[in-house]
Amino acid sequence: MAALVLKMSVSLDGYVAPLDGSTDWIAAGGSDDALEWTVETVRHAGAHLMGAATYTAMAAHWPGAGGPFAEPMNEIPKVVFSDSLTAADWGETTIVAGDLAEAVTRLERERADGYLLAHGGVRFARSLVEAGVIDEYRLLIHPVVLGAGERLFCAPLTVEPRRTTVFGGGAVAHVFAAHR
């Protein structure tokens, strides 16, 4: 049975997206070792899970892109959770509608090759948190303070620390097991 892993970038003050929706802050603390950690997280996934907005952005970018993320993003199957999206033209993409928790549980039972890696959008990621279906959080904390924005966690949650990795540029990866 596959586990559901959520990998998210987080600011030092706990935001996963600023109010203006920009993403340039994610470069703060960047380094070769942080990039390698992120690529390995993506590469070992058995499937990439995402919402419709993230899918639309990624499907417009990755099929023609190069770099270390291109191969795993294009070759590993993708599952898009959407009640409105009716077609997907990015290779090996399946659209799933309906109850999120039921669909994730079914995917976990069906897949034994690697973990299911959830890519945020904050709304999709927050829905997974609220549904209680995440097995592991991989949070990459960037040395930047956004001051305001969107948070991943909106209610108390108990997690168990598993490991911490400090990267050369100042970013820190915290991996937590969730209590399901």
Residue frames as a rotation matrix with the C-alpha (Angstrom) as fourth column:
MET 1
0.581 0.814 0.000 0.00
0.814 -0.581 0.000 0.00
0.000 0.000 -1.000 0.00
ALA 2
-0.265 -0.675 0.688 1.39
0.661 -0.647 -0.380 3.39
0.702 0.354 0.618 -0.99
ALA 3
-0.125 0.140 -0.982 1.69
0.853 -0.490 -0.178 6.28
-0.507 -0.860 -0.059 1.44
LEU 4
0.631 0.347 0.694 0.58
0.641 -0.737 -0.214 9.84
0.437 0.580 -0.688 0.66
VAL 5
-0.244 -0.799 -0.549 3.42
0.899 -0.399 0.182 12.37
-0.365 -0.449 0.816 0.97
LEU 6
0.864 0.433 0.255 2.84
0.493 -0.831 -0.258 16.13
0.100 0.349 -0.932 0.83
LYS 7
-0.284 -0.952 -0.117 5.87
0.943 -0.299 0.148 18.21
-0.175 -0.068 0.982 -0.11
MET 8
0.770 0.535 0.349 5.44
0.575 -0.818 -0.014 21.96
0.278 0.211 -0.937 0.38
SER 9
-0.493 -0.816 0.301 7.65
0.591 -0.568 -0.572 25.02
0.638 -0.105 0.763 0.55
VAL 10
0.632 0.652 -0.420 6.97
0.736 -0.335 0.588 27.11
0.242 -0.680 -0.692 3.64
SER 11
0.211 -0.531 0.820 8.22
-0.121 -0.847 -0.518 30.54
0.970 0.010 -0.243 4.68
LEU 12
-0.759 -0.592 -0.271 9.92
0.225 0.153 -0.962 31.01
0.611 -0.791 0.017 8.03
ASP 13
-0.816 0.507 0.278 6.70
-0.542 -0.502 -0.674 32.58
-0.203 -0.701 0.684 9.36
GLY 14
-0.634 0.494 0.595 4.55
0.091 0.812 -0.576 29.64
-0.768 -0.311 -0.560 8.24
TYR 15
0.322 0.768 -0.554 3.04
-0.560 -0.317 -0.765 30.72
-0.763 0.557 0.328 4.93
VAL 16
-0.173 -0.320 0.931 2.92
0.501 0.786 0.363 28.53
-0.848 0.530 0.024 1.81
ALA 17
-0.150 0.118 0.982 1.81
0.930 -0.320 0.181 31.32
0.335 0.940 -0.062 -0.52
PRO 18
-0.881 -0.132 -0.454 1.94
0.297 -0.902 -0.313 35.12
-0.368 -0.411 0.834 -0.28
LEU 19
-0.031 0.951 -0.308 -1.19
0.170 -0.299 -0.939 37.19
-0.985 -0.082 -0.152 -0.80
ASP 20
0.130 0.051 -0.990 -0.12
-0.814 -0.565 -0.135 38.16
-0.567 0.823 -0.032 -4.35
GLY 21
0.894 0.315 0.318 0.41
-0.145 0.876 -0.460 34.50
-0.424 0.366 0.829 -5.35
SER 22
0.479 -0.785 -0.393 4.04
-0.797 -0.201 -0.570 35.04
0.368 0.586 -0.722 -6.38
THR 23
0.981 -0.155 -0.112 6.53
0.181 0.943 0.279 32.20
0.063 -0.294 0.954 -6.15
ASP 24
0.427 -0.880 0.206 9.88
-0.147 -0.293 -0.945 34.01
0.892 0.374 -0.254 -6.29
TRP 25
0.369 -0.236 0.899 10.29
-0.920 -0.230 0.317 33.65
0.132 -0.944 -0.302 -2.51
ILE 26
0.977 0.054 0.207 10.87
-0.090 0.981 0.170 29.91
-0.194 -0.185 0.963 -2.98
ALA 27
0.557 -0.830 0.015 14.38
0.201 0.117 -0.973 30.67
0.805 0.545 0.232 -4.27
ALA 28
0.355 -0.419 0.836 15.40
-0.834 -0.546 0.081 31.94
0.422 -0.726 -0.543 -0.81
GLY 29
0.226 -0.370 0.901 17.85
-0.731 0.547 0.407 29.50
-0.643 -0.751 -0.147 0.73
GLY 30
0.965 0.192 -0.180 18.31
-0.262 0.649 -0.714 27.65
-0.020 0.736 0.677 -2.53
SER 31
-0.039 -0.990 0.133 21.38
-0.864 0.100 0.493 25.46
-0.501 -0.095 -0.860 -2.93
ASP 32
-0.345 -0.175 -0.922 22.52
-0.769 0.616 0.171 22.42
0.538 0.768 -0.347 -4.88
ASP 33
-0.987 -0.057 -0.152 21.85
0.033 0.843 -0.537 20.09
0.159 -0.534 -0.830 -1.95
ALA 34
-0.452 0.891 -0.041 18.32
-0.279 -0.185 -0.942 21.45
-0.848 -0.414 0.332 -1.47
LEU 35
0.034 0.408 -0.912 17.66
-0.995 -0.070 -0.068 21.02
-0.091 0.910 0.404 -5.18
GLU 36
-0.682 -0.363 -0.635 18.96
-0.460 0.888 -0.014 17.43
0.569 0.282 -0.772 -5.02
TRP 37
-0.908 0.391 0.149 16.68
0.040 0.436 -0.899 16.65
-0.416 -0.810 -0.412 -2.05
THR 38
-0.097 0.924 -0.370 13.66
-0.584 -0.354 -0.730 18.02
-0.806 0.145 0.574 -3.90
VAL 39
-0.121 -0.011 -0.993 14.49
-0.954 0.277 0.114 16.20
0.273 0.961 -0.044 -7.14
GLU 40
-0.923 -0.255 -0.287 14.88
-0.174 0.944 -0.280 12.92
0.342 -0.209 -0.916 -5.24
THR 41
-0.615 0.778 0.125 11.50
-0.128 0.058 -0.990 13.48
-0.778 -0.625 0.064 -3.56
VAL 42
0.177 0.684 -0.707 9.89
-0.850 -0.256 -0.460 13.98
-0.496 0.683 0.536 -6.97
ARG 43
-0.328 -0.437 -0.837 11.81
-0.866 0.494 0.082 11.16
0.378 0.752 -0.541 -8.68
HIS 44
-0.987 -0.152 -0.054 10.81
-0.116 0.900 -0.420 8.45
0.112 -0.408 -0.906 -6.18
ALA 45
-0.329 0.939 0.102 7.08
-0.702 -0.171 -0.692 9.10
-0.632 -0.299 0.715 -6.39
GLY 46
-0.704 0.223 0.674 4.88
0.452 0.873 0.183 6.38
-0.548 0.434 -0.715 -7.82
ALA 47
0.018 0.710 0.704 2.33
0.920 -0.288 0.266 9.01
0.392 0.643 -0.658 -8.87
HIS 48
-0.970 -0.241 0.002 1.96
0.230 -0.928 -0.292 12.78
0.072 -0.283 0.956 -8.70
LEU 49
-0.048 0.987 -0.154 -1.31
0.998 0.052 0.024 14.05
0.032 -0.152 -0.988 -7.21
MET 50
-0.949 -0.246 -0.196 -2.56
0.254 -0.967 -0.013 17.59
-0.187 -0.062 0.980 -7.79
GLY 51
0.020 0.955 -0.295 -5.61
0.361 -0.282 -0.889 19.78
-0.932 -0.088 -0.351 -8.11
ALA 52
0.567 0.333 0.753 -6.85
0.799 -0.001 -0.601 21.26
-0.199 0.943 -0.267 -11.38
ALA 53
0.970 -0.206 -0.126 -5.10
-0.222 -0.966 -0.131 24.65
-0.095 0.155 -0.983 -11.03
THR 54
0.148 -0.967 0.208 -1.69
-0.538 0.098 0.837 23.08
-0.830 -0.236 -0.506 -10.38
TYR 55
0.058 -0.067 0.996 -2.28
0.593 0.805 0.020 20.57
-0.803 0.590 0.086 -13.18
THR 56
0.882 0.353 0.313 -3.07
0.457 -0.476 -0.751 23.35
-0.117 0.805 -0.582 -15.66
ALA 57
0.731 -0.665 -0.154 0.13
-0.638 -0.745 0.193 25.21
-0.243 -0.043 -0.969 -14.80
MET 58
-0.070 -0.809 0.583 2.32
-0.382 0.562 0.734 22.10
-0.922 -0.171 -0.348 -14.82
ALA 59
0.274 0.248 0.929 0.81
0.646 0.668 -0.369 20.69
-0.712 0.701 0.023 -18.01
ALA 60
0.997 0.060 0.056 1.62
0.082 -0.712 -0.698 23.97
-0.002 0.700 -0.714 -19.76
HIS 61
0.539 -0.840 0.058 5.23
-0.820 -0.507 0.266 23.87
-0.194 -0.191 -0.962 -18.54
TRP 62
0.107 -0.639 0.762 6.67
-0.501 0.627 0.597 20.36
-0.859 -0.445 -0.253 -18.14
PRO 63
0.744 0.165 0.648 6.07
0.333 0.749 -0.573 18.63
-0.580 0.642 0.502 -21.49
GLY 64
0.798 -0.453 0.397 8.55
0.310 -0.255 -0.916 20.95
0.516 0.854 -0.063 -23.23
ALA 65
0.775 -0.467 0.426 10.83
-0.630 -0.631 0.454 21.70
0.057 -0.619 -0.783 -20.29
GLY 66
0.230 -0.781 -0.581 14.31
0.070 0.609 -0.790 20.49
0.971 0.141 0.195 -19.51
GLY 67
-0.189 -0.417 0.889 16.28
-0.833 -0.412 -0.370 20.20
0.521 -0.810 -0.269 -16.31
PRO 68
-0.922 -0.384 -0.038 16.36
-0.305 0.784 -0.541 17.70
0.237 -0.487 -0.840 -13.47
PHE 69
-0.516 0.796 0.318 12.60
-0.336 0.154 -0.929 17.73
-0.788 -0.586 0.188 -12.80
ALA 70
-0.208 0.501 -0.840 11.47
-0.973 -0.193 0.126 17.23
-0.099 0.844 0.528 -16.41
GLU 71
-0.650 -0.092 -0.754 11.92
-0.375 0.902 0.213 13.46
0.661 0.421 -0.621 -16.66
PRO 72
-0.906 0.339 -0.252 10.15
0.416 0.611 -0.673 12.49
-0.074 -0.715 -0.695 -13.41
MET 73
-0.488 0.774 -0.403 7.38
-0.333 -0.592 -0.734 15.05
-0.807 -0.224 0.546 -13.95
ASN 74
-0.167 0.416 -0.894 6.69
-0.986 -0.094 0.140 13.83
-0.026 0.904 0.426 -17.49
GLU 75
-0.526 -0.156 -0.836 7.19
-0.445 0.888 0.114 10.07
0.725 0.432 -0.537 -17.03
ILE 76
-0.967 0.218 -0.130 5.58
0.226 0.509 -0.831 9.39
-0.115 -0.833 -0.541 -13.65
PRO 77
-0.314 0.927 0.207 1.77
0.745 0.105 0.658 9.04
0.588 0.361 -0.724 -13.78
LYS 78
-0.967 0.088 0.237 -0.30
-0.187 -0.880 -0.436 12.02
0.170 -0.466 0.868 -12.68
VAL 79
-0.315 0.917 -0.245 -3.66
0.916 0.361 0.174 12.03
0.248 -0.170 -0.954 -10.91
VAL 80
-0.896 0.087 0.436 -5.69
-0.087 -0.996 0.021 15.24
0.436 -0.019 0.900 -11.02
PHE 81
-0.521 0.741 -0.423 -8.49
0.809 0.271 -0.522 15.79
-0.272 -0.614 -0.741 -8.51
SER 82
-0.930 0.246 -0.273 -11.20
-0.308 -0.927 0.215 17.90
-0.200 0.284 0.938 -10.09
ASP 83
-0.251 0.922 0.294 -14.97
0.493 0.384 -0.781 17.98
-0.833 -0.051 -0.551 -10.36
SER 84
0.558 0.495 -0.667 -14.79
-0.224 -0.683 -0.695 20.37
-0.799 0.537 -0.270 -13.34
LEU 85
-0.335 -0.755 -0.563 -11.84
-0.831 -0.044 0.554 19.23
-0.444 0.654 -0.613 -15.48
THR 86
0.668 0.699 0.257 -13.03
-0.463 0.660 -0.592 16.84
-0.583 0.276 0.764 -18.19
ALA 87
0.916 -0.400 0.037 -9.90
0.270 0.545 -0.794 16.19
0.297 0.737 0.607 -20.26
ALA 88
0.571 -0.819 -0.059 -6.16
-0.329 -0.293 0.898 15.97
-0.752 -0.493 -0.437 -19.66
ASP 89
0.969 -0.187 -0.164 -3.61
-0.113 0.258 -0.959 15.93
0.222 0.948 0.229 -22.45
TRP 90
0.086 -0.959 0.269 -0.39
-0.984 -0.124 -0.128 15.66
0.157 -0.253 -0.955 -20.43
GLY 91
-0.141 -0.192 -0.971 0.87
-0.420 0.900 -0.118 12.06
0.897 0.391 -0.207 -20.74
GLU 92
-0.452 0.022 -0.892 -0.27
0.513 0.824 -0.240 9.46
0.729 -0.566 -0.384 -18.22
THR 93
-0.920 0.240 0.310 -2.81
-0.386 -0.688 -0.615 11.69
0.066 -0.685 0.726 -16.50
THR 94
-0.473 0.818 -0.326 -5.99
0.712 0.573 0.405 10.44
0.519 -0.041 -0.854 -14.88
ILE 95
-0.602 0.384 0.700 -8.77
-0.506 -0.862 0.038 12.74
0.618 -0.332 0.713 -13.66
VAL 96
-0.624 0.399 -0.672 -10.55
0.689 0.686 -0.233 11.77
0.368 -0.609 -0.703 -10.45
ALA 97
-0.420 0.585 0.694 -13.79
-0.441 -0.800 0.408 13.40
0.793 -0.135 0.594 -9.29
GLY 98
0.481 0.747 -0.460 -15.85
0.117 0.465 0.877 12.95
0.869 -0.476 0.136 -6.17
ASP 99
0.993 0.008 0.119 -14.89
-0.117 -0.120 0.986 12.37
0.022 -0.993 -0.118 -2.56
LEU 100
0.365 -0.931 0.014 -11.22
-0.743 -0.300 -0.599 13.20
0.561 0.208 -0.801 -2.01
ALA 101
-0.125 -0.431 0.894 -10.64
-0.918 0.393 0.061 10.88
-0.377 -0.813 -0.444 0.97
GLU 102
0.619 0.419 0.664 -12.23
-0.168 0.897 -0.410 7.90
-0.768 0.142 0.625 -0.78
ALA 103
0.949 -0.270 -0.161 -10.22
-0.153 0.050 -0.987 8.50
0.275 0.962 0.006 -3.94
VAL 104
0.110 -0.960 0.259 -6.91
-0.915 -0.200 -0.351 8.82
0.388 -0.198 -0.900 -2.06
THR 105
0.026 -0.039 0.999 -7.61
-0.704 0.709 0.046 5.66
-0.710 -0.704 -0.009 -0.06
ARG 106
0.887 0.329 0.323 -8.38
0.001 0.698 -0.716 3.77
-0.461 0.636 0.619 -3.29
LEU 107
0.719 -0.675 -0.165 -5.16
-0.417 -0.230 -0.879 5.05
0.556 0.701 -0.447 -4.92
GLU 108
-0.030 -0.741 0.671 -3.11
-0.998 0.055 0.017 4.03
-0.049 -0.670 -0.741 -1.87
ARG 109
0.298 0.219 0.929 -4.49
-0.338 0.935 -0.112 0.48
-0.893 -0.280 0.353 -2.13
GLU 110
0.970 0.201 0.135 -4.00
0.055 0.361 -0.931 0.26
-0.236 0.911 0.339 -5.90
ARG 111
0.639 -0.768 0.034 -0.41
-0.320 -0.306 -0.897 1.50
0.700 0.562 -0.441 -6.05
ALA 112
0.910 -0.396 -0.125 2.57
0.325 0.493 0.807 -0.25
-0.257 -0.775 0.577 -4.52
ASP 113
0.177 -0.876 0.448 5.33
0.943 0.022 -0.331 1.43
0.280 0.481 0.831 -6.54
GLY 114
-0.779 -0.534 0.329 6.63
0.404 -0.828 -0.388 4.37
0.480 -0.169 0.861 -4.55
TYR 115
-0.516 0.581 -0.630 4.61
0.581 -0.304 -0.755 6.88
-0.630 -0.755 -0.181 -2.62
LEU 116
0.318 0.662 0.678 1.88
0.899 -0.438 0.007 9.19
0.302 0.608 -0.735 -3.85
LEU 117
-0.656 -0.632 -0.412 3.36
0.715 -0.695 -0.072 12.70
-0.241 -0.342 0.908 -3.95
ALA 118
0.496 0.868 0.022 0.90
0.856 -0.485 -0.179 15.54
-0.145 0.107 -0.984 -3.53
HIS 119
-0.695 -0.619 0.365 1.84
0.686 -0.724 0.077 18.84
0.217 0.304 0.928 -5.15
GLY 120
0.040 0.698 -0.715 0.20
0.674 -0.547 -0.496 21.95
-0.738 -0.462 -0.492 -3.71
GLY 121
-0.301 0.638 0.709 -1.66
-0.096 -0.760 0.643 24.50
0.949 0.126 0.290 -4.64
VAL 122
-0.922 -0.082 0.378 -2.58
-0.359 -0.181 -0.916 25.60
0.143 -0.980 0.137 -1.20
ARG 123
-0.021 0.987 0.161 -6.31
-1.000 -0.017 -0.026 24.82
-0.023 -0.161 0.987 -1.67
PHE 124
0.472 0.147 -0.869 -5.61
-0.385 0.921 -0.053 21.24
0.793 0.360 0.492 -2.77
ALA 125
-0.529 -0.762 -0.374 -2.97
0.074 0.398 -0.915 20.70
0.845 -0.512 -0.154 -0.07
ARG 126
-0.759 0.305 0.576 -5.24
-0.651 -0.388 -0.652 22.15
0.025 -0.870 0.493 2.61
SER 127
0.327 0.913 -0.245 -8.06
-0.900 0.380 0.216 19.84
0.290 0.150 0.945 1.45
LEU 128
0.159 -0.358 -0.920 -5.75
-0.007 0.932 -0.363 16.84
0.987 0.064 0.145 1.91
VAL 129
-0.871 -0.469 0.145 -4.78
-0.105 -0.111 -0.988 18.05
0.480 -0.876 0.048 5.40
GLU 130
-0.437 0.784 0.441 -8.43
-0.897 -0.343 -0.280 18.60
-0.069 -0.517 0.853 6.36
ALA 131
0.481 0.614 -0.625 -9.41
-0.683 0.710 0.172 15.16
0.549 0.344 0.761 5.00
GLY 132
0.402 -0.384 0.831 -6.74
-0.772 0.345 0.533 13.56
-0.492 -0.856 -0.158 7.22
VAL 133
0.991 0.067 0.119 -5.25
0.009 0.836 -0.549 11.47
-0.136 0.545 0.827 4.40
ILE 134
0.481 -0.876 -0.039 -1.60
-0.581 -0.286 -0.762 12.57
0.656 0.389 -0.647 4.51
ASP 135
0.854 -0.259 -0.450 0.90
0.443 0.817 0.369 10.04
0.272 -0.515 0.813 5.85
GLU 136
0.017 -0.931 -0.364 4.02
0.925 -0.124 0.360 12.19
-0.380 -0.343 0.859 5.67
TYR 137
0.978 0.178 -0.111 4.76
0.140 -0.949 -0.283 15.91
-0.156 0.261 -0.953 5.45
ARG 138
-0.031 -0.986 0.166 7.97
0.988 -0.005 0.152 17.03
-0.149 0.169 0.974 3.75
LEU 139
0.908 0.406 -0.105 8.18
0.406 -0.914 -0.030 20.72
-0.108 -0.016 -0.994 4.52
LEU 140
-0.107 -0.938 0.331 11.00
0.947 -0.197 -0.252 22.76
0.302 0.287 0.909 3.01
ILE 141
0.691 0.316 -0.650 11.38
0.597 -0.757 0.266 25.85
-0.407 -0.572 -0.712 5.18
HIS 142
0.187 -0.580 0.793 12.87
0.764 -0.421 -0.489 28.80
0.618 0.697 0.364 3.29
PRO 143
-0.328 -0.388 -0.861 14.74
0.877 -0.464 -0.125 31.58
-0.351 -0.796 0.492 5.14
VAL 144
-0.828 0.201 0.524 12.27
0.128 -0.842 0.524 34.29
0.546 0.501 0.671 4.15
VAL 145
-0.622 0.676 -0.396 9.49
0.463 -0.091 -0.882 36.05
-0.632 -0.731 -0.256 6.03
LEU 146
-0.585 0.479 0.655 6.39
0.677 -0.157 0.719 36.77
0.447 0.864 -0.233 3.94
GLY 147
-0.988 0.147 0.054 4.47
-0.151 -0.806 -0.572 38.62
-0.040 -0.573 0.818 6.64
ALA 148
-0.082 0.993 0.088 1.07
-0.649 0.014 -0.761 37.47
-0.756 -0.120 0.643 5.37
GLY 149
-0.599 -0.082 -0.796 -0.44
-0.759 0.376 0.532 34.93
0.255 0.923 -0.287 3.04
GLU 150
0.511 0.767 -0.389 -1.96
-0.655 0.640 0.401 31.49
0.556 0.050 0.829 2.92
ARG 151
-0.324 -0.555 0.766 -1.26
-0.901 0.428 -0.071 28.88
-0.288 -0.713 -0.639 5.57
LEU 152
-0.588 0.060 -0.807 -1.31
-0.361 0.873 0.328 25.13
0.724 0.484 -0.492 5.06
PHE 153
-0.617 0.300 -0.728 -2.57
0.688 0.656 -0.312 24.32
0.383 -0.693 -0.610 8.54
CYS 154
-0.397 0.584 0.708 -5.79
-0.334 -0.810 0.481 25.90
0.855 -0.045 0.517 9.77
ALA 155
0.755 0.598 0.269 -6.45
-0.503 0.265 0.822 23.66
0.421 -0.756 0.501 12.77
PRO 156
0.133 -0.728 0.672 -4.32
-0.896 0.202 0.396 21.87
-0.424 -0.655 -0.626 15.38
LEU 157
0.805 0.004 -0.593 -2.52
-0.349 0.812 -0.468 18.79
0.480 0.583 0.656 14.13
THR 158
0.503 -0.660 0.558 -0.18
-0.536 0.269 0.801 16.36
-0.678 -0.702 -0.218 15.87
VAL 159
0.798 -0.363 -0.481 2.75
-0.319 0.423 -0.848 15.06
0.512 0.830 0.222 13.84
GLU 160
0.813 -0.570 0.124 5.83
0.213 0.488 0.847 13.03
-0.543 -0.662 0.518 14.70
PRO 161
0.475 -0.708 -0.522 9.26
-0.838 -0.545 -0.023 14.38
-0.268 0.449 -0.852 13.69
ARG 162
0.956 -0.169 0.239 11.17
0.231 0.936 -0.264 11.91
-0.179 0.308 0.934 11.51
ARG 163
0.006 -0.993 0.121 14.22
0.962 0.039 0.269 13.78
-0.272 0.115 0.955 10.22
THR 164
0.859 0.115 -0.499 15.61
0.043 -0.987 -0.153 17.22
-0.510 0.111 -0.853 9.58
THR 165
0.146 -0.814 0.562 18.10
0.981 0.193 0.025 18.22
-0.129 0.547 0.827 6.90
VAL 166
0.536 -0.092 -0.839 19.88
0.059 -0.988 0.145 21.58
-0.842 -0.127 -0.524 6.84
PHE 167
0.621 -0.248 0.744 20.97
0.784 0.200 -0.588 22.73
-0.003 0.948 0.319 3.40
GLY 168
-0.311 -0.950 -0.042 23.92
0.943 -0.314 0.111 24.89
-0.118 -0.005 0.993 2.43
GLY 169
-0.569 0.118 0.814 21.82
0.365 -0.851 0.378 27.89
0.737 0.512 0.441 1.36
GLY 170
-0.920 0.172 0.352 19.90
-0.387 -0.537 -0.750 28.09
0.060 -0.826 0.561 4.62
ALA 171
0.099 0.969 -0.228 16.74
-0.812 0.211 0.544 26.17
0.575 0.131 0.807 3.77
VAL 172
-0.784 -0.251 0.569 15.77
-0.573 0.647 -0.504 23.35
-0.241 -0.721 -0.650 6.13
ALA 173
-0.238 0.703 -0.670 13.72
-0.470 0.521 0.713 20.23
0.850 0.484 0.207 5.31
HIS 174
-0.629 0.181 0.756 11.56
-0.692 0.311 -0.651 18.83
-0.354 -0.933 -0.070 8.09
VAL 175
-0.475 0.490 -0.731 9.92
-0.311 0.683 0.660 15.45
0.823 0.541 -0.172 7.56
PHE 176
-0.608 0.403 0.685 7.00
-0.742 0.019 -0.670 14.53
-0.283 -0.915 0.287 9.82
ALA 177
-0.853 0.468 -0.229 4.83
0.350 0.840 0.416 11.44
0.387 0.275 -0.880 10.05
ALA 178
-0.423 0.807 0.411 1.15
-0.758 -0.564 0.328 12.16
0.496 -0.173 0.851 10.40
HIS 179
-0.902 0.250 0.353 -1.13
-0.080 0.706 -0.703 10.31
-0.425 -0.663 -0.617 12.79
ARG 180
-0.618 0.686 -0.384 -3.95
-0.597 -0.092 0.797 8.91
0.511 0.722 0.467 10.65
